[in-house]
């Protein structure tokens, strides 16, 4: 019998952050291969089953690529249970990614060795920093033409204001890539196979290569930090690995390090209390909702990150806010098009709960119904569009569809106080395409997303009397979000600045946390 805290301590729930094309998918595939199975339901499975899962995965991977609909992938390695959260693979930076990171305890940052830090890496990193999420760095594609390793390491330190500690140091790159030297064990991993220690390292490298390596190692040891678990876990220091995801080189080192040093499930902040993973009471929060995964059923799955307690299938959990009791009879894990029922799960695990629209992003589920997790944000959209329906008779239908898609987090919706047209807001432009095609495919609605007069949105807060005064004098810009919260739609940054100056008592928030 393992105890709740032992089970929780084995969990490593993490996400991979990277700029498109850096190699996230390739790295994911190799991590899953090392894990030997694609997903497991919170406990060790029979060997035969693990083998079957592997071949299923191969098939799915060939058919449609890995990051299509899988939200989380569970696998084991070195006695640790990994829950790898998939962040959306498309080019656009979306709210979905932000929210997924709220469910992660740590992250792996993949960097293309030829490119260094790219725009999306930086944005995602900033989100991790907001939550002090510890990050391990994998500098990928060393088997190709790469930048100087000192350059890369300095860039990470400078641009991200992060202390860095290389765990290994590369010899050569591209066609001349020879392998990496482990700065801690002083062993050399030969690119192409094998690990050498002591004098064998010297025998393997040419004299020039060896001299250069030792000079560089001296510089690294003198100039850069040693790995320090506490600093890493505080989000202040990132260990760096050099490797090649495609050639499965140094991926195992990364995974071993994750198993050993990455944090177990974190303490979660709730209203009026702190929830520890080892708390008896089962609790978790919804960080993602996916609807219509199976076109034959209007199903909807809420992804719940467990925060405390030992979850058992059949349990009844209470939804925060509504106080509704929900029997969880078919909790599932996902892999691409596959689902599997889970019998028990632990803090750090992600379970999918099928439901008919009851569960929404930001909801807390707990046994007592008294826990309310905070911190799942709505973000101020950067693009606001007006929805123009080709068939005006379908206005009601549109309202339903938009509300449903907003609950999933595909878009945000705003109902202006004046006028009847819906405004949708997104963070990245690709979300607009997704919205339009889903309106058509799933709801049979032909709609255009026209330019709107608005440039940005802010949630309004303050003393009720002040808010009322503000709303009265700004009716033309007022709208309600899907929960009825007041939002000010500004026509320009200038207008926003102007009203902010005119109404100093009003708080203009860029994010709104669901409570
Ligand atoms: P993602 O967009 O971050 O998921 O990137 P992918 O994993 O799809 O990789 C993008 C491209 O880079 C693909 O063509 C991969 O085969 C290639 N790639 C990924 N990792 C490596 C690597 O370590 N070495 C080389 N040479 N190519 C790689």
Boltz pocket constraint, residues with backbone or C-beta under 6 A from the ligand:
constraints:
  - pocket:
      binder: B
      contacts: [[A, 18], [A, 19], [A, 20], [A, 21], [A, 22], [A, 23], [A, 24], [A, 25], [A, 26], [A, 27], [A, 89], [A, 140], [A, 141], [A, 142], [A, 143], [A, 144], [A, 243], [A, 244], [A, 245], [A, 246], [A, 247]]
      max_distance: 6.0
